[in-house]
């Protein structure tokens, strides 16, 4: 469906709303998370241009994609809210609140505004899992968007501190009634904001971690604002990692909270929805040595926690008492580039009972765990199991836990257009070049083994987040290319060579 037909469909829906009244009853369907938003670069993507806006919809018992012209991006942060029929109502990338057409609603501009707001905004806010839409059963025409600001120095406050801001939306009149109200201000973790309904379902527990300490903020939020704030010390100190840092999620049954940082490992806690307390701390030693991005998510039956770092996906069985036996690797990075490494980043449990993992930035794929309730490799992780119409730049959708008291937290009957093809042209051509020494400390050499590379060439070094760390064009070379690498941080890197005919070769090495 193109942009025009999507707009027509939405307008018809609004016409029905005007005739019969608008309701956000907390019914069993709760389709508030049925539209996921992707796309960086503006305009509409097509077969010749893989940049622009896309809506991924779970409505109508199937996953469908709708292109959408936008003048902004979902780069890192992606938030949306739909009605009980799964019809998209609002979206935000952390810079503003827009309607289903991608048009900023009245007074919805410049949220979290400050002196540095324009560095990334209005195109995007560079913090994943830093915003959530929250609705209330007692106020059916009232919606709140809570969002984290990366660095409050731009708002005239102190450097390195962060704020959670409140934006209130009047759904009936489609207008933001208040914004930029600080409800929490501290050394907050850049991402990891999440929420779950309390035992009183008209209120929400919102959780976020403090940085450089082992404290969590848990505050009770209702339609009148923050009612209670708890600051609890439990677990390990939180160390920031990469641009995305950690990911925090609640289990579908609402009984546990998991927090994963690659420099710390996986921390799992029991959670009390009555008083908001974390308890029964458990640590699973799943760390990754590089300063990068990873994620975690629960299976629909709440038994398994999945953990992702750039090179692997790990399943943790919470019923297994022996922590060494509880951990199982269920997927690995398979050396696929299109054009950047399709590694594993943050994840989200879909309303279709599948787990979706963001691929490395610049790819148009999501990895899919098709049967996350099954133990070990029977969970069936499919690398690049869903192909998007547009390239995605790290964006992982973030929702509060909408269906905690429903008998079934998701609908497994929703069909998916699985992608099982492997485009061979994007796989490693690692038998035609030789990279040495490996590991390397200061100098790296690349040798053309079969003399198939036609000059001139462009050579790039890319880290596992897809960041280009070195680029150089060579118009002439001898038997090998000499690359100085003393300034690279330790870790794994990718070498990509593209010649004048468009052929490219890829290999990887470790910087000591």
N, C-alpha and C positions, 0 to 999 in steps of 0.2 A: 504494500500500500504506500503511495507516495505522500508527500507532505500535504497536498491539497485535500486528498480523500481522508487523511487522518483528521484534519481540521473540521471537515464536514461531519464526520462521525461524532467528534466531540461536541460540536454545536447542537446536533440532534439530541445528544444526551442532556445537555443543559436545558433544552426545550422541555424534555420530560420532567426535569427537576422543577422547572417553573410551574408546570401543570399540577404535579402531584406532591410537591414539597420535598425537601431534602432531609434525609435521615442518615445518621451514622450510628445506628444501633449496634451494640456489641453482640452481634449474632455469631453463630458458629462459623459462617463463611469468612468473615474478617479478611477481606481481600486487599487490605491497605498496602501490602507489600508486593502486589502483582505486576508492577511496572519497574523495570530496572533501566537506568540511563547510562549510555556510553557515548563516546565520540570525542576526539580532540581534533582541532582544526575546525573551521567554520564551513557552512554550506551543507550540501547533501552528498553523501558518499555514493559512488557507483562503481562499475567494473573497472573504470580507468582512473578513478580517484578515490582512494580508500580513507578519506578524511571527512568528518562531518558528524551530524547528529543521528543517533539511533535509539529507539525505544524497544526494549526487549519485554514482551508482554506474556504473562502466564494465563491470561483470560481465555475463555472459550475452550478449555481443556487441552490446550496445546501451546507450545512456545512459538510466538510469531515475532517478526521484526518489522518495525515501521520507521522509515527514514524521516528525518525532521530537520528543516533548515534552522540553524542557530547561529547567533553571533558570539557565542561563548562556548566554553569547553567543560567537559567532565574529566578533569585531569587530577587524579588522586581522590578527590572527594565527590561522592555522588549520592544525593538524597532525593527521595520522592515520596508522595503520599497519594493513595488512590481511595475510591469509595468502596462500599461493600460489594459492588458488582465488578470490581477490578478495573474501574475506569479512572485513568490518570487525572489528578486534580492539580497537584503542585509539585514543583521541583526546586532544587537549590544546589549550587556548587560551592556554597560557603560564602559567596559574595552578595547574593540577593535571593529573593523569593520570586519565582516565575510561575505562570499558569501552565496548563497542559500544552499550550502552543509554543512555549518557550518565551513568552512575553512577560516582562516584569510587571507585577501587579502594583496598584497604587500604594505608594509609600514602602514598597518592597525592595527598593534600591539601597545600596551602600550599607549592608548590615555589617556590624563590627568595624565601622569606618574609623580610620585614623590616618596619621601622616604617611604610613607605609602601605596603606590599603591599595593604592594603585600600582604597586610593584608587580603583583600577579593578578589582582582583581581589576576589572570585572570578569576577566577570562576564566580564572579558576582560583581556588584557595588550595595551597599545596599541603594539605594535611588529610591523609586517609582516616576514615572512621572518626570524624570529628564533628558530625552533625546528625541529629535525629528529629523527625516529626513525631509529636506526641498528641494524641486526642483524648478526650474525656467523655465518659458516658453521661455525666451530668450536664455537659455543655456540648450539645450535638453540633452546634454551628461555630465551635471554637477550637482552634488548633494552635499548638505552640511549636516553634522550631528552636531547638537548643543547639548551639554551635560553639566550637572552640576557636579562639583567635591565637595564631601561632606565637606572636611576640608582641606584648602589650606596650613596648617602647613607642610604637607608632601611634598609640592612643594617649601619649603623654604620661604613661605609667612607667614602671621600672622594667629594665631589660631582663630577659630570661624568664620573666613571669608570664603566665598565660591566664586568659579569662574564658569562662563559659558565659555566653550571652543569650538572652531570651528575646525571641521575636514572636509576638502574638498576632494571629491571623483570624479575622472575622470571615468565616467561610460564606455565610449568607450574603454578605455585601462585597465579598472578594477584595478585601483590603487589609493591609497590615495596620493594626491599631497602635502598636508600640514596638520599639526595637532598641537595640543597643543598651539594654539594661544588663549590667553585670550581676550575675547571681553566684559566681564563685571566682576567686582571684588568688592564685598561688603558683608555686612551681609545678604546674600540672604537666603530665605527660602529653606530648603533642597529639597523639591519637588515642584510641582505646575507649572512647565515650560510648556507653551503651545503657540500656534501660529495660526494666521489666515491671509489669503490673504488680502492685503490692497485694496482700491478702484482701485488702479493700480495693476492688478493681477500678474504683474511680480515681485512684492515685497511683503514682509510679515511683519506683526506686531507680535513681540514676546513679551510675557508678563511673568513676574515673580515678586513675592512679596519679599519685604525686611522683615527681621525678627525684632521683638520687636518694630515695628513702624507701622504706617498706610500707608506706602508708597508702590507704585507699580512702577517698571521699565517697560516702554513700549518702545521698540526700533524698528525702521524701518530697515529691513534687506533686502538687494538685492544681486545680483550676484557679486557685488564688495565689499560687507561687510556691516557693520553698517553705515547707512546714517544719522540717527538721534536718539538721546536718550532722552526720557522724564522721569522725576521722579515726580510722582504726589502723593500728600497727600489726601487721601479720605477714609472714612470708619473707622473701628476699628483697633487698634494695632494688629498685627499678632503675636500670641503666638504659638510657636512650640508645637506639640502634638505627642508623640510617634515616632516610627521609620518612619512612613509614613507621619505624619503631615497632611497637608491640600491637597485639590485637587481644581484646577482651570480649568474651561472649558468655551468655547464660545458656544452660541446658534447656531443651524443650519442656521438660517437666518442672522447670523452675527451681530445682533443688541444688544446683551447683553453678559455680562461676569459674571459668578458666581464663588465665592470663598468660600469654606467651610472648617472651622476648628472647631473641636468639642468643643474647649474651648471658641470659639467666637460665633459660630452660622453661619448661611448662609448669606452672603453678595451678593447682586445682583446689577449690575451697567448697565447703558446704555453704549454702546461702539460706537465710531465714527471711521469708517474704513478709513476716509480721513486723520484725524490728529492724531489718536491713543489715544484720550482722553476718560477717564472714567467719567461718570456723573450720576445724578439721583440715588444716593446711597439709597438702601433699606436694612434693616436688618430684618431677620426672626430669632426669638429667639428659635433656635433648637440647644441646647447644650447637651453635654454628660459629666458627671462629672469626668470621668477617663481619664488619659493620654494614649490615644490609637489611633487607626487609623480609619478614615472614608473617605467618598467620596461624590461626587455629579456629576450629569449629566443632560443634557437637553433632553426632548422628541423631536422627529423629527419635530413636528410642532412648536417647540420653546415656547409652552404655559406653560409647566410644568418643574419644576426643581425637580429632585429626590435627596434625601439626605440619606446617609447610615451611621449609627454608628454600633458598634458590635451587638446590640440587636434588631434593627428595621430599616425599610426603610420607609421614609416619602416622600409624594408628596406635592409640593408647587405649587398652582395655581397662576400664575403671573397676571391673569386677575381679580382675586378677590381683591377688594380694601380693605376689612377688613382682616388684616393679621391673625387675630385669626380664621377666617373661611377659610383661604387659605391653612392651614396646615392639612394634613390628613395622618394617619398611614396606609400604604398599605401592610405591611408585618412585621413579627416578627420572631426572632430566635426561632426555634422549638425544641431546646434541642437535636440536632442531632450531633453525634460525629463519625468521621471515620478516624483516631482515635481521632483527635483533634476537637474542637468545630467548626462547620460549620457556623460561624458568618458572618456578612456582612462587607466588607472592601471597597476598591475603586471600581469605575465603569467606563464603557466605552459604548458609543453608537455604536452598530455594523452597518456595511454597509447593514444589512438586516432589519433595523428599529427596532431592539430589543435592550434592555438595558441589559448589562451583568455586574454582580457584583461578584467580587472575594470573595470566601469563605475564612474562616480562614486558616492560614498556615498549610500545611500538608495534605489538603483534595484534592480530585480529582474532584471537582465540581465547576461550576459557577452557581450562582442564575440568573434567567432570568425574566425580565419584558417583557412579550410577546406582550402587546398592550399599549406601553407607551403614546400614544396620547389620551387615554381615562381617564376620571376623576375618582378619588377614586379607590376603589378596582376593578373596571372594567378594570384597567390596567393589571390585572392578573399576579401578581408576583408568580412565581413557585420556591419555595426553591429547590436548587440543580437541576434546570431544565435542565442542560447540564452536562453530565458526561464525564470527560476527560480521556484519556488512561493512564495518568500519574498523580502523585501528583503535586500540584502546591504550591509554597511557596511565597504567597503574590503578585506574579507578575500580574500587570495589564497593558495591552498594552497602549501605548501613541502615538497618532498621531496629527499632526497639522490639521486644518480644511481645507480639500481638496475640498469640493463641495459647498462652500458658495453661489455661484451664479448660481448653477444648479437649474432647476425647482423642482427637487425632490432630497433631500439630501441622500436618501437611497433607497434600492430595497426591498420592502416587499414581493416579490415573491420568495425570497431565502428560501428554506425549512430547517427545523431544526429537528434533531432527539431528540425530547424532552424526558427527563427522568422524569417520574412521579412515579417511584417505591420508596417505603420507606423500606429500609432494617431494619427490626425490631430489629436485633441484635445490631444495633448501637443506638437505642433509649435509653432514660433513664430507668434504672431499679431502680426507686426511691421509690418503696414500700417495698423493702427488706432491706434497710439500713436506719438509722436515723442519721442525722447530727445536732448537737446542741452545744452551743446556736447558733442561727442564727437571726440577725447578731452576730458576735463574735469579740472580741478585742484582746485577748492574747492566749487563749486556745480553741481548737476545739476538739469535741469528735465525733467519728463515732461508731455507735452501729449496730451489726449484728442482725437484728430482727428475721430472720427465720433460722439462723444457716446453711446457704447454702454456705458460703464462705469456701473453702478448703485451708488450709495452705500448703506452705508458700504463701504470697501475696506480691504484689508490689503496693504501694500507691503513687499517684502523685497529686499535686495541680497545676492547669493550669489556667493561666489568659485568658481573652477573645481574646487575640491575638495568643493563642496557645503556649505561652512560658511556659515551665515547671519551676515552682518556688520552688517546693519542691518534693523530691522523696526519698522513704525509703522502704526497704524490711523488712517484719515482718515474722519471723519463728514461733513465738508463740504470742498469745494475750489472754487477759482475756475476760471479757464481752464486752469491748470496746477499741477503739484505741484513745490514747491521742496525739494530734498534737499541738506543740507550733507554734504560728503564729505571734508573736509580730513584726517580721521584714517585714511582707508583707505590701505593700502599700494598702491604702483603696481602696475598689472596689469589684467587683464580681469575684469569683473564682469557678473553677470546681474541684471536688474530683473524682478521677478515681481509682478504685480498680480492680486489675487483679489477679485472683488466679492461682494455679498451673495447673488447667485444661483448662486455657484459657478463662474462664468466666470473665466478668467484670461488675461492677456496677458503676453508675455515679450519682452524686448529685451536687448541687451548694450551695454556701453560700456567704454572704457578710461580708467582713472585714471592721470593723468600723475604 
